[in-house]
Structures are given as structure tokens and as C-alpha cells.
Amino acid sequence: MINEIDRLLRRLSAHVTPGHLGSLPQALPPHLPSEYFEILKVSNGFCLFSSAFRFFGLSSFDGIPSIMEWNRSDWINEYGHLARGLTFFAEDLFGDQYAFKSTLAGGVDLVKFWCEGGRADVLCASSLLHWLTHTVLEEKPDLFDHRLAREATLTGLRPSTREHLSFVLPLICGGAYEVSNLEVLNGSDHLSILGQISLRNLNLPDGAKIREFREATDDDDSGT
């Protein structure tokens, strides 16, 4: 544990200024492993790669919500059972989330929660510290598509810490995986939209195509 903490401190020091861990709040989200609090002793929340990766601490800073605030967000309800039992501790600029999930054996799994579709994949990592030091803080991390993120930056798409790079037509709706289909969107709004779409997609057969989107009108609201 000490070696992993030292390694994390060395690698983080090249990106962020170590934060300060204050007194613990009364209401903490469930499923927080002890390693999470060890990391907070190094930095109480941080951003990496020009805010492309955001790790939630116990306090909000620079537009990054605290882990308590983020796990009280309304967008989580939009995913329904897909997000049940997950405690989100980090995200990337495309909106994919990273979470803790309790296991039947009493342990905690690290999972990647795909914002498009709501699939939760268990990460191949022996611990949170190992994942941060050997995956996130690698010289060439494969956490998200750096090439596409760089292309978006070159076109002027620069999301703040409260925003995501969002596919205008979501990939799960047949959208193109290219920079021309990207926009900057408020993070919570982005996830709320994708949560609703992800739940509705569960009832569609594999390969089903969404032929068109139609804006709601006053007539729709009146039921006529």
C-alpha cells in the first residue's frame, strides 16, 4: 500500500497540486473503499489531461462537484436500474463514469459505466490505487480516445469541468464516431438525455435503427 501511495504521489505531482483532506462529512456515499480515503490524503479530488479526467473528492473545486454532490445528481435517476448500486467517483470528458460496486463477497469492484447504453464493465484492476497509477497515469493512457479529444480541441470544442464532449446524434442512435458529430454540453444534461435513451433502447431488438428524432410541440404536450 505504501509503495502504491508513493508511486501515485510521484505521478500526480506532475499534474496536480496535492490537496488537503479535511474532516469527513456526516453523509458519505456507500461502497467507498479505504483506498479512496488514502488517495484523498494525496489530493482531495483532481483533474488530469486538461480536465479530461476528473476524480471527485470530498469537496467541490474549480467546477468539479464533490463525490456526495455528484451521487445525488438527478441524471442518475434517468438510468433507472442500470445505475443501481453504483457509487460514481470519477468521469472522463466524454461522460463515461467510473464507479465502485459492492460484491456479494463483501468486496468492492471498480467498474466503467458507459454513458451511452448504461453498461457497467468490471475493470481489470487489482485495486483503485493500481488502476490510477498503471492505467490512468500512464504516459499513453487508453482510458478514453485522446485522438478524438485532440481533434475536438483543434476545432474549438473545449469543455469546462462541468461539461462533456457529447455526440450530437448519440452513437447508440446511429450517430457517427467523428469530430463533426461532437458538441459541448452541460455534463448533467448530457447524462440525463443519454439515460433516457439508454433505458428506451433496452426494449429494442439488436440492430434496430432509430429513423428520426422529432421535437416535442405544444400539441404533444396537450395530448392532441
Phi, psi and omega per residue, in radians:
M1 nan -0.777 -3.116
I2 -1.112 -0.743 3.129
N3 -1.071 -0.717 3.137
E4 -1.159 -0.706 3.115
I5 -1.111 -0.763 3.117
D6 -1.078 -0.721 3.141
R7 -1.147 -0.726 3.103
L8 -1.091 -0.764 -3.132
L9 -1.063 -0.758 3.141
R10 -1.102 -0.742 -3.094
R11 -1.314 -0.657 3.124
L12 -1.191 -0.566 -3.078
S13 -1.076 -0.360 3.108
A14 -1.408 -0.192 -3.062
H15 -2.091 -0.659 -3.014
V16 -2.362 2.804 3.005
T17 -1.552 2.169 -3.115
P18 -0.916 2.372 -3.120
G19 -1.545 -2.933 -3.104
H20 -2.185 2.262 3.106
L21 -1.600 1.949 3.122
G22 -1.564 -2.802 3.121
S23 -1.220 2.575 -3.091
L24 -1.304 2.418 3.075
P25 -1.192 2.845 -3.088
Q26 -1.222 -0.696 -3.052
A27 -1.884 1.804 3.109
L28 -1.826 2.565 3.047
P29 -1.073 2.730 3.112
P30 -1.297 2.974 2.994
H31 1.177 0.375 3.129
L32 -1.486 2.033 -3.136
P33 -1.314 2.817 -3.119
S34 -1.072 -0.541 3.130
E35 -1.055 -0.572 3.131
Y36 -1.027 -0.732 -3.120
F37 -1.278 -0.498 3.040
E38 -1.123 -0.685 3.126
I39 -1.156 -0.632 -3.140
L40 -1.122 -0.420 3.075
K41 -1.220 -0.427 3.077
V42 -1.476 -0.852 3.108
S43 -2.745 2.158 -3.086
N44 -1.444 1.218 -3.049
G45 1.644 2.525 3.140
F46 -2.852 2.849 3.043
C47 -2.122 2.552 3.108
L48 -2.274 2.756 3.033
F49 0.944 0.965 3.122
S50 0.985 0.773 3.094
S51 1.227 0.302 3.110
A52 -1.315 -0.388 3.049
F53 -2.203 2.216 -3.085
R54 -2.157 2.152 3.129
F55 -1.872 2.129 -3.045
F56 -1.459 2.231 3.065
G57 -1.762 -2.831 -3.131
L58 -1.491 -0.161 3.114
S59 -2.262 2.598 3.058
S60 -1.381 2.646 3.107
F61 -2.817 2.488 3.066
D62 0.841 0.667 3.134
G63 1.508 -0.136 3.107
I64 -1.495 2.161 3.135
P65 -1.244 2.812 3.004
S66 -1.277 2.882 3.133
I67 -1.121 -0.542 3.095
M68 -1.194 -0.805 3.131
E69 -1.058 -0.797 -3.066
W70 -1.120 -0.651 -3.114
N71 -1.456 0.012 2.972
R72 -1.801 0.089 -3.058
S73 -1.158 2.514 -3.128
D74 -1.137 -0.482 -3.080
W75 -1.067 -0.477 -3.123
I76 -1.072 -0.645 3.130
N77 -1.112 -0.505 -3.106
E78 -1.174 -0.410 3.106
Y79 -1.496 -0.145 3.103
G80 0.957 -2.322 -3.071
H81 -1.163 -0.306 -3.121
L82 -1.111 -0.537 -3.116
A83 -1.774 0.089 -3.067
R84 -1.166 2.377 3.085
G85 1.423 0.116 -3.118
L86 -1.851 2.445 3.011
T87 -2.034 1.964 -3.015
F88 -1.467 2.214 -3.077
F89 -2.074 -0.158 -3.134
A90 -2.816 2.887 3.069
E91 -2.657 2.894 3.001
D92 -1.997 3.046 -2.991
L93 -1.227 -0.240 3.063
F94 -1.528 -0.063 3.079
G95 1.719 -0.121 3.084
D96 -1.171 2.448 -3.029
Q97 -1.900 2.720 3.095
Y98 -2.172 2.309 -2.922
A99 -2.483 2.826 2.982
F100 -1.708 2.483 3.075
K101 -2.450 2.207 -3.138
S102 -1.196 2.500 3.104
T103 -1.793 2.846 3.124
L104 -1.119 -0.442 -3.126
A105 -1.431 -0.006 3.118
G106 1.644 0.030 3.106
G107 -1.624 -2.908 3.135
V108 -2.340 2.193 3.048
D109 -1.612 2.611 2.946
L110 -1.678 2.281 -3.120
V111 -2.267 2.633 2.964
K112 -1.777 2.174 -3.127
F113 -1.822 1.932 -3.097
W114 -1.335 2.095 -3.068
C115 -1.122 -0.501 3.058
E116 -1.659 1.836 -3.139
G117 1.877 -0.484 3.097
G118 1.275 0.439 3.103
R119 -1.408 2.432 3.110
A120 -1.978 1.948 -3.135
D121 -1.827 2.266 3.079
V122 -1.212 2.268 -3.121
L123 -1.397 2.503 3.093
C124 -1.434 1.439 -3.120
A125 -2.565 2.395 -3.116
S126 -1.305 -0.392 -3.130
S127 -2.881 2.909 3.091
L128 -1.103 -0.746 3.129
L129 -1.086 -0.766 -3.137
H130 -1.110 -0.719 -3.140
W131 -1.108 -0.758 -3.142
L132 -1.136 -0.783 -3.050
T133 -1.348 -0.545 -3.014
H134 -1.866 -0.155 3.114
T135 -2.119 -0.980 -3.071
V136 -1.220 -0.752 -3.030
L137 -1.683 0.349 3.044
E138 -1.211 2.733 3.100
E139 -1.069 -0.620 3.079
K140 -2.214 1.301 -3.089
P141 -1.174 2.546 3.095
D142 -1.897 0.476 -3.096
L143 -1.114 -0.691 3.109
F144 -2.587 3.084 -3.057
D145 -1.418 1.651 -3.128
H146 -1.153 -0.569 3.140
R147 -1.085 -0.848 -3.135
L148 -1.147 -0.666 3.100
A149 -1.094 -0.706 3.129
R150 -1.167 -0.713 3.095
E151 -1.073 -0.697 3.129
A152 -1.111 -0.725 3.113
T153 -1.064 -0.716 -3.121
L154 -1.158 -0.416 3.107
T155 -1.615 0.057 3.093
G156 1.684 0.086 3.118
L157 -1.546 1.820 -3.072
R158 -2.277 1.533 -3.110
P159 -1.157 2.512 3.033
S160 -1.361 -3.118 -3.138
T161 -1.201 -0.240 3.098
R162 -1.739 0.061 -3.035
E163 -2.152 2.867 3.103
H164 -2.191 2.809 2.831
L165 -1.490 2.039 -3.041
S166 -2.017 2.435 3.020
F167 -1.323 2.151 -3.101
V168 -0.958 -0.917 2.945
L169 -1.798 1.913 -3.056
P170 -0.934 2.611 -3.135
L171 -1.043 -0.654 -3.120
I172 -1.248 -0.127 3.058
C173 -1.875 0.206 3.112
G174 1.677 0.165 -3.137
G175 -1.177 2.719 -3.112
A176 -1.444 2.447 3.100
Y177 -1.526 1.327 -3.117
E178 -2.686 2.781 -3.016
V179 -1.105 -0.485 3.132
S180 -1.187 -0.253 3.116
N181 -1.768 0.268 -3.132
L182 -1.848 2.615 3.008
E183 -2.552 2.881 3.053
V184 -1.662 2.260 -3.080
L185 -2.415 2.552 3.033
N186 -0.916 2.331 -3.028
G187 -1.029 -0.794 -3.128
S188 -1.157 -0.707 3.104
D189 -1.116 -0.742 3.119
H190 -0.993 -0.853 -3.095
L191 -1.239 -0.582 3.095
S192 -1.091 -0.779 3.115
I193 -1.089 -0.847 -3.100
L194 -1.173 -0.548 3.091
G195 -1.096 -0.776 3.119
Q196 -1.114 -0.783 3.141
I197 -1.122 -0.729 -3.098
S198 -1.078 -0.731 3.119
L199 -1.137 -0.743 3.140
R200 -1.168 -0.567 -3.138
N201 -1.157 -0.394 -3.119
L202 -1.094 -0.469 -3.088
N203 -1.584 0.014 -3.136
L204 -1.711 2.493 3.091
P205 -1.170 2.719 3.099
D206 -0.984 2.353 3.101
G207 1.490 -0.015 3.135
A208 -1.136 2.455 -3.116
K209 -1.866 2.425 2.996
I210 -1.610 2.000 -2.989
R211 -1.351 -0.567 -3.118
E212 -2.802 2.788 2.997
F213 -1.963 2.501 3.126
R214 -2.247 2.270 3.122
E215 -1.221 2.481 3.070
A216 -1.166 2.512 3.117
T217 -2.111 3.009 3.105
D218 -1.057 -0.583 3.122
D219 -1.136 -0.655 3.104
D220 -1.079 -0.733 -3.106
D221 -1.153 -0.544 -3.102
S222 -1.487 -0.158 3.092
G223 1.485 0.175 -3.123
T224 -1.692 nan nan
